[in-house]
Amino acid sequence: MRRRTIGMLAAAAVAGLTVAGAPAAGAAPSAAGDAVASVWRNVALTGTYTIRDDEGIFAAGTYCNGNVASEGWVNEVRTPSVWWETTCGGEIRVEKHVSAETDAGGGVMIYVTLRFYEGTNDTNTDLDAEYNFNRYVPAGQTSTVSEITLRNGENGGKDWAKLNLVLHNNR
């Protein structure tokens, strides 16, 4: 019993390893009891954004521009997380939620949810727009997703965010 508990703890520690640098390739038991190598990939999402806050707290017609950059190590276990967020005008927050899973060949299916919040401050929970997409990216390649626009429908679409993203499946 002690040997089985130690083995289960070691397997759990390897499966949860996501430190800076490449994670160790762990082994997970298959249904037949054989060890199956875990495929780890470094996934990065980069790009640019422009946000317009029509009636910002600090100034009407506030524009915010910048870069989107996030990355993480993923394997065949799909785990969602918030990989990036930014604010604009004191009232708008844009979030990028990402989950991904690898296949045996090192390709990655990347699932992305973009959320646009607009309210009385930039920590509000007033979700005004959401956009979901997924994309398969083969090992060592990139995929471009051009000009996704999220609009607040409450004020005629005058508050918006535009994002251009590149999905990377690195080694």
Rosetta blueprint (number, residue, H / E / L):
1 M L
2 R H
3 R H
4 R H
5 T H
6 I H
7 G H
8 M H
9 L H
10 A H
11 A H
12 A H
13 A H
14 V H
15 A H
16 G L
17 L L
18 T L
19 V L
20 A L
21 G L
22 A L
23 P L
24 A L
25 A L
26 G L
27 A E
28 A E
29 P E
30 S L
31 A L
32 A L
33 G L
34 D L
35 A E
36 V E
37 A E
38 S L
39 V L
40 W L
41 R E
42 N E
43 V E
44 A E
45 L E
46 T E
47 G E
48 T E
49 Y E
50 T E
51 I E
52 R E
53 D E
54 D E
55 E E
56 G L
57 I L
58 F L
59 A L
60 A E
61 G E
62 T E
63 Y E
64 C E
65 N E
66 G E
67 N E
68 V E
69 A E
70 S E
71 E E
72 G E
73 W E
74 V E
75 N L
76 E L
77 V L
78 R L
79 T L
80 P L
81 S E
82 V E
83 W E
84 W E
85 E E
86 T E
87 T E
88 C E
89 G L
90 G L
91 E L
92 I E
93 R E
94 V E
95 E E
96 K E
97 H E
98 V E
99 S E
100 A E
101 E E
102 T E
103 D L
104 A L
105 G L
106 G L
107 G L
108 V E
109 M E
110 I E
111 Y E
112 V E
113 T E
114 L E
115 R E
116 F E
117 Y E
118 E E
119 G L
120 T L
121 N L
122 D L
123 T L
124 N L
125 T L
126 D L
127 L E
128 D E
129 A E
130 E E
131 Y E
132 N E
133 F E
134 N E
135 R E
136 Y E
137 V E
138 P L
139 A L
140 G L
141 Q L
142 T E
143 S E
144 T E
145 V E
146 S E
147 E E
148 I E
149 T E
150 L E
151 R E
152 N L
153 G H
154 E H
155 N H
156 G L
157 G L
158 K L
159 D L
160 W E
161 A E
162 K E
163 L E
164 N E
165 L E
166 V E
167 L E
168 H E
169 N E
170 N E
171 R L
